[in-house]
Amino acid sequence: MNIIYFLMPLALLLGAGFVGAFIYSVRKGQFDDLETPAHRMLLDEKSITTKEERKQL
Amino acid sequence: MSEFYRLRDANPPPCPLPQPSIISNFAFFDDPEFKKKFSRDDQQMEFYLEGMTCTACLWLLEKLPELCADVTFARVNMATSTIFVKRSPSGSFATIAGRLNQLGYRPHPIKDEKAASALQKREWHQSLIRVGLAGALTGNIMILAVSNYAGAQGLLLHQFQILLALLATPILTYCAWPFYKAAWSAVASRRLNVDVPIVAALLAGIIMSGVALKNGTDAIYFDSLSMLVFLLLASRLFLKSVQSRHLDISHLENDLLMGAAQRIGANGKVETISALGLRRGDLIQIEGEMKIPVDGRVLNGTGWIETAVMTGESDALQIQTGSSVEAGSCNLSGSWQLLVEKPLQESRLANILREAERSRETKPRMSIFADRIAQWFVGTVMVFALAIVLYFLGSNPQEGFTRALCMIIVTCPCVFGMAIPLSMSLAIRNSARRGIIITNADAVERLWAVKKLFFDKTGTLTSGKMTVLNANAIDASALAIANALECNQSHPVGKSIVQLFQTIGGEKLTATDVEVLPNGRGIAGRVAGDWCTIEPDETSNPQTSLKEVRARFGLFVNSKQRAVFEIGDRLRDEAKDVIGWAREQGYSICLLSGDRKPIAEHCALSLGLEAAEVIAESSPELKSQTIKETKVPCAMIGDGANDAAALTAASVGIAVRGALDASLRASDVYLLRSDLSGLPELFLIANQANSAIKRNLLFTVSFNLLSGALAATGHMTPLWAAVLMPLSSVTVLISAIWTGQAKA
């Protein structure tokens, strides 16, 4: 049974790590806009105009 | 741009193509006075964009630096329809705004309130961290607590209990802090709210568990308490996130209170400045179609203006030297100079809007029914718990405390703390999906109590624009001639004819020697060699019996009448259905109009209303007076600054026109779609949410009466209480979500 004295603090430490990561990401503003990133990830990094179109502009 | 169209078409309902607005002069965006108010550090500005709806818009807008050399960075937020831009050192905000407008997204600058937005952000972060921390700790506590229930004994049990207590400490202090704060402020102001019993249960639980931990008995409830805190926090965060999804209108400067002005300097030079910079005594040039930004007096020149903002009616008015003109009016034609008497912020329009906003802020909020029940309920439970403690104080204090705690835990009014906010936030979310924005949660409940509906006429039941009503009776060649004469005029009659021509189509003719007849009675010109005039026609018999006809204009070719145009304000297509729906639902209806009596009554009759249900010729002040004198709870459905006071006076104000109208600041609900069909949906959603709330209340009260009685008579252990309480909570939550989903 002594193993739990090692495993439990380890589990809790792991949990603390995730809580820390969560707090960090909240502070960095990753949860400020919950809608736009979902759309943004679908977009390719295409340039706005093709060469022909640029000529027209 | 092919990528834009590919993305747009890939989205199931292609969004309407953006439309540039008529106002294209954004030069005042570079005015120092303006920048001081709206830009951050003179480098960054945030805009609310009209017409941004889909992924294609996002793609296009974030490519702004490629399209406009003045922008170095652009970031879009789709939830609030805003874009944040940084300008290059030499960039101009006027160019950026002009480019955005050219793309079809009309920009509305957002006030830079650094302190307020930073505070809001910090609060949001803090509540997220509270929920996250509570969730993580509660999860661990639940896992560890299993060993205790599974029969851990002796030293191991005690160690587990200490561990649980340690893990629960941050939840019961840091995470639960909002409850302590709210309960304290309630107690300090001698009220009872939902937080009081929550805190009472928390404190009682903490003390009992602490004592048990010290004495080595097993009456330890850290796990139940943690779970309670986590669930309550999570449901409140959900409510908050649903409510704050849309841009808070108060960050936007009222569109009416903004604009450019052409100031005539001392040396006669004309410069474009922000209307904010105008001072009393300045002289401004008014030309073409534009908004008049100040109250003033016409110095010289004549023209036609429209005062729909103040009166709600879109008739054209003639002005000449000496006439006084109010801010918010719109110049239709003519070129004239205006002497500023009252700058924008002191104008009558600004006063009306300020008044509406202030009275909305100070509107006495009818206390939510659920809150009143909660107070009564909480008070009763507290009295009973105290009575039990006192009763056992002499004989068996331990037993008394246990029973009291049992009762407090089992009757914990989760329905007030979680289920009701959840029902309300689901209703808000569901209506937002349908383009109906509910600005505060208690409006959901007030909608339910509404017995009487007041409708504004112009712009609400009607389209608010002049149209040709007898379109079928006009032949195409006459229309083509009329179009040739009117195509460059901004008079409402001319516009309605041009509009008709554009929808029907026909041969495009050109007119020469076009001149406006004296006093602006009409217009004359030469089309294909013939001398043609359009002027009021008082002689001929009406072709239609419509009383909503405001004016009758005849087209004369070489003094011979060719056609008659009957001009008026058309009813919206869905208006009759909406009135029919309101009748069916048993609401009493009243048409509250600023228009002349015969017109208002005719409009009512054609909608299936009776003459007795019409109050015509009401000024903005009279409208709000009528509503204040109404005894039953009522809803006002209106638009425009002239209805602002009435919208605030009603128990629910519903603004119908678009997203950026003056009226919406005064309203509790606004319809993003520019039609009335959202109205029945709004009431349906509100009524469903309210019946779910009532059902949950009934369930909770009966459940708590039963379980409270069992606890008081000692038939329940705290463990059973801790099991039953979440069970009842889950029941009401499922019931709330189920109702919310059913209508989604």
Interface residues (C-beta under 8 A of the other chain):
Chain A: M1 M8 A11 L12 G15 F18 V19 F22 I23 V26 R27 G29 F31 D32 D33 L34 E35 T36 H39 R40 L42 L43 D44 K46 S47 I48 T49 T50 E53
Chain B: M1 S2 E3 L7 T55 L58 W59 L60 E62 K63 E66 L67 V76 N77 M78 A79 K121 W124 H125 L128 I129 G132 L133 A136 N140 L144 L156 L163 L167 S241 R245
